[in-house]
Amino acid sequence: MRAQPASTTPTRDEPDLGHHGDAEVGDGLVDLAVNVRRAPMPDWLAEPIIAALGDLAAYPDNRVARAAVAGRHGRPPEEVLLTAGAAEGFVLLARALTGVRRPVVVHPQFTEPEAALRAAGHDVERVLLDPAEDFRLDPARVPDDADLVMIGNPTNPTSVLHPAADLAALARPGRVLVVDEAFADTTAAPGVPGEPESLAARRDLPGLVVVRSLTKTWGLAGLRIGYLLGDAALLARLAAAQPLWAVSTPALAAATACASPAAVAAERAIAAGLTADRDHLAARLSALPGVRVAGRPASAFVLVHLPGAAGVRQRLRERGWAVRRGDTFPGLGPDWLRVAVRDRATIDAFTEVLAEILEA
Ligand SMILES: Cc1ncc(COP(=O)(O)O)c(C=O)c1O
């Protein structure tokens, strides 16, 4: 880790970057720790995945899926790299961008981008966003000479949705700007037909790579499907680091299906419904003593500040509820929890148990 400039903070008390919400579930607990939507798979998605099982003797051919995803985002196919989930995208970036001298990761955020960079031998610098400023991005805090910048939008775990203009202001020649939009499909804004603040269709920003995942909204975490969007030459460098046939035939079938206009319309409807459930969760949580919901949550989860959260999380587990610990995210600590948005009945049952724990 390099010496700390003014805009970054040290990595003392190093959090466990390899910890993920899936380690907190199981044992019959109600899962509010993992941000994958749980709903029956629609037929238009299940049918092509199942049909692909009949083609497993052939090696995967990604051309149809690549063209479909490109069409969805208004880009040529060369500006799409299909990956085994967004997670593979981070590894490809870390391994292929060998010439990077000053990589910066904006935290708190999903820990895999930094973990992948470090595993590939990069000397990673952190910019920590301030809870007192609701984790808002000030682009000026990113060092001018950072030649790789990684940021999430909306961000896991803060649920903050940064304005597209602030992210665009980070793009410049000589820098790769990676915007993790794994949860962009969960965002919605009144009067906005598409995903507010997404850069997925922006072809004018130098060095922009947008990371997308299909595993969250469509409940495909076990299938592993995502993609990168960006400049064709840059993606070709990343593709050279990818194993042959990294994305399986069923995963490609899912990518094609999820790129259709009907799928995108369904995604928008899900995001709108999520907004109502999220507002309900945030209101219930905010009504509890000592609980503060961070910022204006915009995604499928809510970040909560609660003195003694680590102990509360333990008591929740004893009562059958799993929430995501906050202390493994750089920039947070033991007083933070992340709670996934679920249906109203689940939210009400959860917040009642939480109220009892806090009152005890
Ligand atoms: C912000 C963020 N980006 C990317 C990923 C990885 O997604 P995938 O399942 O597509 O690899 C996750 C998974 O939790 C995530 O939270």
Ligand as a Chemical Component Dictionary entry (heavy atoms), coordinates in Angstrom:
data_LIG
# 
_chem_comp.id                   LIG 
_chem_comp.type                 NON-POLYMER 
_chem_comp.pdbx_formal_charge   0 
_chem_comp.three_letter_code    LIG 
# 
loop_
_chem_comp_atom.comp_id 
_chem_comp_atom.atom_id 
_chem_comp_atom.alt_atom_id 
_chem_comp_atom.type_symbol 
_chem_comp_atom.charge 
_chem_comp_atom.model_Cartn_x 
_chem_comp_atom.model_Cartn_y 
_chem_comp_atom.model_Cartn_z 
_chem_comp_atom.pdbx_ordinal 
LIG C1 C1 C 0 -21.414 -4.290  -6.262  1  
LIG C2 C2 C 0 -21.191 -5.664  -6.777  2  
LIG N1 N1 N 0 -20.560 -5.813  -7.952  3  
LIG C3 C3 C 0 -20.346 -7.037  -8.459  4  
LIG C4 C4 C 0 -20.737 -8.166  -7.796  5  
LIG C5 C5 C 0 -20.467 -9.500  -8.397  6  
LIG O1 O1 O 0 -21.572 -9.903  -9.122  7  
LIG P1 P1 P 0 -21.582 -11.232 -9.989  8  
LIG O2 O2 O 0 -22.453 -12.207 -9.299  9  
LIG O3 O3 O 0 -22.128 -10.789 -11.319 10 
LIG O4 O4 O 0 -20.171 -11.700 -10.106 11 
LIG C6 C6 C 0 -21.376 -8.069  -6.566  12 
LIG C7 C7 C 0 -21.793 -9.278  -5.828  13 
LIG O5 O5 O 0 -22.197 -9.222  -4.698  14 
LIG C8 C8 C 0 -21.603 -6.780  -6.048  15 
LIG O6 O6 O 0 -22.207 -6.610  -4.871  16 
# 
loop_
_chem_comp_bond.comp_id 
_chem_comp_bond.atom_id_1 
_chem_comp_bond.atom_id_2 
_chem_comp_bond.value_order 
_chem_comp_bond.pdbx_ordinal 
LIG C1 C2 SING 1  
LIG C2 N1 SING 2  
LIG C2 C8 DOUB 3  
LIG N1 C3 DOUB 4  
LIG C3 C4 SING 5  
LIG C4 C5 SING 6  
LIG C4 C6 DOUB 7  
LIG C5 O1 SING 8  
LIG O1 P1 SING 9  
LIG P1 O2 DOUB 10 
LIG P1 O3 SING 11 
LIG P1 O4 SING 12 
LIG C6 C7 SING 13 
LIG C6 C8 SING 14 
LIG C7 O5 DOUB 15 
LIG C8 O6 SING 16 
# 
